[in-house]
Amino acid sequence: MMGRGARSPEAAALRRDVAADAAGRAEIGAQAVVTRSRGRWNVALVLSAAALFGGLGAWDGGWAAWFLCYTLLVVGAYAVIAHAAGCRVAAVARLAEVRQGESGGELRVTVELKVRTVLPLARMTVAEPWLRNGELFVERKTLLFPGWRSSIRYEYAMAVPRGVYRSEVLTVFSGDLFGTTFRRTIRPSKVECAVWPAPYVRVGERTAAAGTAADPGASVRDYAPGDAPSAIHWKASAKGCGLKVKEPDRSAEESTLLLLDTSVDGPLLEHAVSVCAGELLAADPGRTVRVACLDRDDTVVCRNAAERGEGLRYLAAARACGKPYGAWVLRNGLAAEKDAALCCIVSRFDFGLFDALRRLRLRGRKIEVIYAAPDAADAFREEQTARALETIGCAFRIVRANNGGAVAAVRVPEGAVPSASADAGGPEPL
């Protein structure tokens, strides 16, 4: 009933027909209907065969020839009526709902058809092409046996990954009992919904220490290798829960700009999108958060916690692209507000990115780099990357796909703005 892509000539023909019939009709309105009937030559063939057997019966007088003649005449008459006054789709209604899951969601669709027919319908096929982020995702086909019913209602569910899903047309195939003729009706029926990315949960991050008043403008977190000794919060650590590290309270910052790297594809892209969604939801409720993806030129602005859903919908449509991430970060960083905090969610490093970050730091930009790393760690290159980012004064975090939501270890606090002669070409690209 459901499959990805075009796996048969029939599916390919359906996609071509739907695309051809829907082109140029999108602006006509919801009442635009395209109906095409086929089978005239089949009817002519059946009637010709009936005439042939009738002539054979008149010449020979055998009962078998007359039996075939009358049978074919009945089939031909039935096909003529079905072709002339067959099924007509009077109205279409569709409702799509999404049940969010950890690694995607379930798309539940309810379809209701109003049909008009003078003959009972032996069978009917309803085809629904679904697009994911603008590309064909699945062609859903449902086989129905309506009979005399004028109202048909059915439901189905699909397991879907992150993305924005849209279906603009619904195609109904109907015909006579013997398959001699069939009618194809295409009705515009636009429905759209989004499956949000599963946010990556930050464990142990920015949790206020109970009873701590030494630094009211700071929060604490668990110590991670790579943290500066001067950042250790000794009063909070003395409570016996392990070493704690102070983090400045950034609630005074007017906005945060999340810059998502979509230059890679596959699991790394999905992991980066999840990390970006987690950072969006972890931001202070009253802070303005802007989200930008490498694959698009626009951004979405979330002024408070109630608007975070728009940011998740924006991330749901993220796709892989081959654009250079470093030049894009530099352009967006220079265009952002001077007091905005930049957060770069990176899937890979190159020298262009290091150069862009260095130039932004020279202009006093506050930058945090989050490396959405694969499961397998490359400790040497990651240490090189951490030191290069420490040189230019960028905070650095590594988040692995397999750590169950915990933030991995390398952190470098923000340093002073480097001098104009600072050389940060960066280590070997990851």
N, C-alpha and C positions, 0 to 999 in steps of 0.2 A: 504493500500500500504506500510505502514511503521510501524514497531513496535519494541519495545525494547525486546531484549532477544529472546529466543526460546519459543514461546507460543503455538506451535502445533507440532505434530509428523512430519509434512512436513518440518517445519522450522528446527527442530532438525536434520532430515535426510539431508537437504541441507547443514547444517553446517558440518556434518560429511563427506559428499561427497566432499565438497570444501577443507576441511582440508586434506583428504586422497589424493585427486588428486593433490593438490598443494605441498604436502610434497615431498621433493627430487627433485623438478623441478624448484625451485627458481633460480638456477644457470645455467639453460639451456639457458636462454636468452628470449628475447621478442618474438621469433618466436615459442616457445614451445606451442603446442596446445594439449589438451586432449579432445578427442571426444569419447563418448560412446552412443550407441544406444540400446534401449530396445523395446520390443514389438514382438519378434519372436513368442512367445507362443500365443499372442493375434491374430497374423496373422494366425497361424496354427489353432486356434480355429474357426476363421471366415471361413476359407476355409473348415474345417471339417463340420461346420454347413451348408455351401452351398452344399457340397456333400451329406449330409444327406437329405436336402430338395429336391435335384435333384433326389435321389433314391426314395424318397416318391412320387415325381411327376411322375416318370416313372412307378411306381407300381400302383398308384391310378389314375393318369391322371388329377388331379385337377389343376386348373390354379393358385390357391393360393400358392401351394408348388413350382411351377415353378417360380412364381413371387419372392418369397423369395429366391429361389436359385440364380436367376440372380442378384438380388439386393446385396446379400452377395458376389457374385463373383466380382461385380464391386467394392464393398467396399474393398474386399481382394486385388484385383489388385492395387487399389489406395494405400492401405497400404504398399504393397510390393515395389511399386515405391518410395513412401515417405521414406521407411526404407532404401532402397538401395542408393538413390540419393537425400536425403533430404537436408535441409538447412546446409550450411557450412559457418562458420564465417571466412571471409578472412582477416579482419583487424579490430582493435579496437583502438579508440582514445578517451581519456578522459581528460577533463580540469576542475580543481577545483579552485574556488576562494572563498575567505572569505570576508564578509562584517562585520566589527567589530561593536559590539554594546556595550551598557553599562554593561549588565550582561551576555555577551557571544557574539554570532555572528550568522550569517547566512551563511551556506555552500551552494554555488551554483555550481552544477556539470553539465557539458555538455558532453554527450556521443554520439559518432558517430560510427555506425557499417557498415561494408561492408559485405554483405552476397551474397552467390551464391546458387541458387536453380533452379531446372527444373520445379517445380510446384509452384503455388501461395501459400503463407503462410497465412493460416487463422488466426493464432495467434502465438505470441512469447512472452516468459517471460524472462526478464533479471534480474538476481539476483546479488546484489553487497553487500558483507559483509564489513562493515566499523568498524575499530578498533579505540578505543579511549585510548591513553596511553597504548597500548599493549593489551587491553581487548575488547571483542566484544561489540560494542555499539548499532548497529542497522543492520538489514538485509533488505536492500532496494530492493523491487521487483516492476518492471514496466511491465505492460501488453501492448503489442503492436499488431497492426494489419497491417502488412507490405504489404500483397498482392504480387504484382509483383515487388515491389521496391527493388533495390539492395543496396541502400544507405539509412540508417535510422539514423535520428538525433533527439534527444530529450533532454530536460533539466528538472531539478528538484531542489528544494531547501529544506534544513533542518535547523531547529533552533537547534543550538548546544551550549553547554556550553564550558567553557575554557578547552583546551586540544590539544594534537597533534593527528591528524586524519590521518589514512592510510588505503588504500584499495589496495590489491595486485592482486586480481583475479576478473574476471568478468565471470559469468556463464550464458549461453544462453540455454533456453529450447524451443524446437520447435517440432512439430509433425504434423500428418495429421489432417484433418478436424474433424474426428470422434473420435480422441483420441486413436486410436488403437496402434500406435507407437509414440515414441518421441525420440528425439536426444538431448543429453546434451553436450555442448561444453564449455570447460573451457579455457580461454585465460589469460595469465599473463598480467596485466595492472596495473602497480604500480603508484599510485598517493598519494601525501602526502601534508598536509597543517596544519597550526597551528592557533588556535584561542587564541589570547593573553588574559591574565587576564585584567580585567578593573582596571586601576591604581587608588589607593586611593589618592584623591587630598588633599594636605595639605594646609589649608587655614590660612593665617596670619603668615606663617612660613618664616623666613629668608628674609624678605622684608626690603630693606635698607630704612632708614629714610631720607626723603628729607631734604637737607640743613644741615645735621648733619656731622660735621667734628671733633667732640671731640675724637672719637675713629675710625680712618679709617680702622682698622683691625677687626671691629665687625659689625654685623647686629643686627636688633632689631625685636622683635615680641611682640604680645600682652601678657600682664601679665596673668599668670594662677595660681590658688591656689597651694601652695607648692613651688613656686619660692622663692629663698633667697632674702631678702630685699637688700642685697648688689649688686644684679644683676640688680636692677631697673635703667633704663636709664632716669635720671631726666630731662635732656635737651630735649629729644624726648617726654617725657610725658608732658612737659610744653606747647606743641603745642595744647593741648585741645582734643586729640584723645584717652584719657585714658592712663593708665599706660603701659609703654613699658619696656621690659627686654632686656638687652644686651646678645648677643650670640657671642662667639668668631668665627672668620673667620677660617674655617678649610680648606681653599683652599690650604694651604701649605702642607697638609698631602698628602703623595704620593698615598695612596689608601684607600678604604673602603671595608670591608668584611661584606656582608649581610648574616646572618645565619638564615635560615627559619626553624621554627619548624613545622614539618608535622606529629606529633605524634597523632593528632586528625583528625577526619573526619567530613564531613558534612559542614554546613554553617560556622563553625569556621575555618575550613581549607581554604575555599574560601575567607573568610575575611582576614586571615593571608597572603594568596597569593596576594590579592589586596593591602594590606599595603606594602608588600615587593616590589611589582611593583611600587607603588608610591614613595618609598624611592629610588629606582633605577633611576627613571626619575627625581627626585628632586635633585639628586647629581649634583655637579658642572660639567659643560660640559667637562672640561679638565681633570677631575680626573679619575683615574682607579678604577673601581668598580668590585669586585668579588662577585659572587652570588653562594651560596651553599645551597642545600636542604638536609634535614635529610634523605630522602628516597634514595639518591644516593651518591656515593663515589666521583664523579667528580664535578668540578666546572666550571663555565664559566667566562671568563675575558672580561670586557668591558672597553677598554682603553680610549674611548671618547664617545661623545654623539651619533656618527654615529653607534656605535656598540651596543647600548642599545637594539636594536631589538633582538640580540642573547640572551641577558639576559631575555627578555620577553618570547621568545620561550622556554628557559630553564624552566622558572616558569610555563609555560603552561602545562608542563608534570609532575608537582608535584603531588604526590600521598601520601595517608596516609600510615603510617608504624608504627610498634610497637617498634622502636629502642629507647634507652634512649637518650634524648636530651642533658643532662648535660655532659656526657662523650664525646659525639660528639663535643660539643662546645669547651670543653677543648682541645681536640686533634687538631681541626682546628685553635683555637686561638694560641696555641703554635707554630703551623707550619706557621702562617702568619708572615709578615714582622713586625719588632719591632715598626715601626712608623705607622702601619696601624690602622685605627679606626674600632673597631668591633661593629656591630649593630645586636643585637639579636631580631628577631621578634618571640615572644613567644605566644603560645596559652594557656599554663598552666604552673604553677610553681611547683617545687618539691625541696627537699633538695639537690638532686644531682646537679641541676642547680645552686643553691646558692653556693655550694661548688666549682663548676667549675669557676663561676664568681669571687669568692674570690681569688682563686689561680691565676687566670689571672691578677687580680688587683695587687696582690703582686709582679707580674713581670712587673708592670708598664703599662699594656695594657689600652688603652682608650676604654671604653665600654659604649654603650647606649643600654638600654633594652626597647623595644616597646611591650607593652602588647596588642595584638589583642583581645580585650575583647568582650564578648557577649553583647546583648542589655541590659539585666538586670544587674544592678550594685550591687556589694557586697562591700559597702564602708569600712566596718571594715577590711576585709581581704586585700583589696587594699591598705589601709593605712598601715597595717602591712608590706606588701610587699614593699611599698615605703620607709618606715623607714629602713628595712633590707638592701635594695639596697643603701640607703644613707650612711649606716654604712660602707659599703665596697667601696664607692666612685663611684657608677655607676649612670649615668643619666637614668631617667625613664620617660616613657610616656605611657599614656593609650589612645588607639584609639578604639572607639566603632563602632559597625557596623551600628548604626542608627543615627549617628550625622551629616549625610550629607556632609562628607568630612572634617569637622572641627576636630581639634585635641583636645581630651579631656584633662582634667585638671591636673593630678598630674605630676609635674616635679621636679626632684631632680638634682641639678647641680653636676658635677663631683667634688669629694673631693680629698684630698691628698691620696697617696698610703698608705693603712693601714699597721700597724706594723705586724710582724710575729705572734704576740700573739693575733691578732684580731680574735674574735669569731663571725662568721656570719652564724650560722646554718640556719637562715631564719625563717619566720613565718610559720603558718600552710599552707600547699599547697593550691593554688587556684584551 
